[in-house]
Amino acid sequence: IAATERSLSDRAYNQILAAVLDGGFKPGDRLIMDRLADDLGISRTPVRDALQRMQGDGLVEAAAKGYAIRTLTAEDVAAMYEARVPVEGLAARIVAGIAEEARESISTALDCFSGLAEDVPSESFLTNRAFHRSIVSAARNPVLVDCFDAIWGRGLAVLSFAETSRSGDHVEERDEHQRLFMEIMSGDPDRA
């Protein structure tokens, strides 16, 4: 029973997360547990568990009789990027030193940008995160991977990405990530 309940909670979490990324929920929107449970075709318990997990991740906050999507501040975004710099920067420096060993795994993650639907922000977010995680994983330092997962698992990352998607400020993701890949493959830690 516990495994079933957990998988339902995970499903609820992932579907609510996708709705936030894809614009179905915006900052300040209230999340009503009964309505979410009905929409997802599951009981309240896994929805409640998913929302509590989202609160722990900083994606939602307690509101009158439930939860609401957290409103992002400029300080929140700055803090997230400030934390990413040392983690992902160190990983890039390490991987530049072992570029050929890491080429296949990072190249595979880069290939996922091909054919990506620009109008589905949740897919872009997951592809973007997977690419950056492939670099950090290639550094073969489990502490860096844990730090990466903690930063990218926070609601700040999701809300920031969702806000960027809503603003229409789209970056040519494939090209930008291709440049990063090439800098790492150069073997020069400073360029990476």
N, C-alpha and C positions, 0 to 999 in steps of 0.2 A: 504494500500500500504506500509506504513512504516513497519508493522510487516513482510510482505513478504520480503522487502528489507533487514531487519535486519536478518531474518533467512538465507537469501542467503549469507549475509556477514559472519554470524557465520559458515555456511557450508564451505565457502571459507577458513576462518581462520582455521577451524579444519582439512580440507584436506591438506592445505599447511603445517600446523604443523605436521601432520602425515608423510608427505613427508620428512620433515626435520629429524624427528626422525628415519624414516626407511631408510635414506640414499639417497633419491631421490634428495635432495638438500644438499650441503655441504657449510661450511663457505667460503665466497667469491663469491659464485654463484650469478649471477644476476637473479632477478625475473622480467620477462617481463610481464606487465599487460595484454596486448592483448593475449599473448600465454596462460597465466594462465586462462583468461576468456574463451578462446576457449576450453582448456583442461577440464575445469569445467562445460562447457555448460551454462555459465551465462554471464551477461553483465559486462562491466568494473567497473561499480559503486560499486557493492558489493566487488569486488576484491580489488579495491582501498581502500575501507573502511577497509577491513581485513588487508591490508598491512600497513595502517596508525596505526591501532591498534597494529600490530606486532612491528612497530617502537616504539610506546609508551611502549611496553613490553620489549624492548631491544633485540628483536630477529633479526630484520633487521635494516639496516641503509640506509640513503639516498645515492644513487649512481647516476652517470650520467644517466639521463633519467629514473629514477625509483628507485629500491631498490636492496640491496644485502644482503645475509645472513651474519650476523655479525660474525667476527672472535673472538673466545674466547681466553682470556689470562689466565695465571696461577693466576694472581691477581683477575680476575673475579670469578674464581672457589673458591678461598680462601675466598673472600668476601661473596659469597653465603653460604658456609658452616659455616662461622663465624656467620652469621645471623641466620642460622637454629638452632645452638646449644642452645641459650637461649630460643627460642620459643618452640622447640620440647622437650628440656630437662625439662623445667618447666611443660609442659603438661604431660610428662611421670611421673614426681614426683607427680603431682596432682592425676593422674589416678591411680597410685600405691596405693594411700590412699582410693580409691573407686573401687578397682580392680573387685570385684564381680559384681558391677553394670555395669561396662564397658565391662565385658567379652564377652557378646554376640555380641555386635557391632564390636568389634575389631576382634573377632574370625571369624566373617562373612567376614570381609575385608581380613583376612589372608587366608581364604579358596579360595579366588579368584586367588591365586598363583598356585593352583593345576590345572594342565592341560594347563598352560599358554605356548603359543608358544614362545620359546626363540628367534626364528628368526624374530619376529615382535616387534621391539623395541618400537613402539608407544603403543602397548598393555602393554608391561612391564612398561613403564613410567606411564601410567594411573593407572595400578594396584598398583604400588609402591606408587604413590602419594595418591591414595585412602586409602591405608593401613595407611600411616603416618597421613593423615587427620583424619582417624577414631580415632586415639589416641588423637589428638588435640581436636577434637569435643567432645570426651568423658570427657574432662576436664571441659566442660560446661562454658567456658570463651569465649564470642564472640570476644573479642579483640585479644586473641591468635589465634582464627580461622582467623580473618582478616589479622593478621601478617603472618600466614602460607600461606594463599591464595596469599598475595602479593609476598612473597618469591618464592613460587612454580609457580606463574603465570608469573614471569619474564623470559625473554628469556634466562637468564643465566642457569636456571634449565634445560630447554629444550636442549640448546646447550651442556651443560655438559653431560647430559644423552646420547645424540646422539653421542658425541665424545667417550664416554666410550663404547657404543655399537659398533662403528666402529673399535675401537682398539682391539676388541675381548676379552677384560678383563671382562668376565662375572662372576658374583658372584652367588653362589647358593642362589637365592633370597628367596625361600621358607624357607630354613634352617636359613638364617640370620634373617629373619623377625620372624620366630618361636622363636628364642632365645630372641629377643626383647620382643615378646609377653609374654614369660615365665618370664622374669625379671620384667615386669610390673605387672604380675599376682602374683608375689611373695609377693606383698604388701610392699616391702621395697623401699622407694623413692630413696635411694642412689644407689641401684642395678639398678633400672629402669633408 
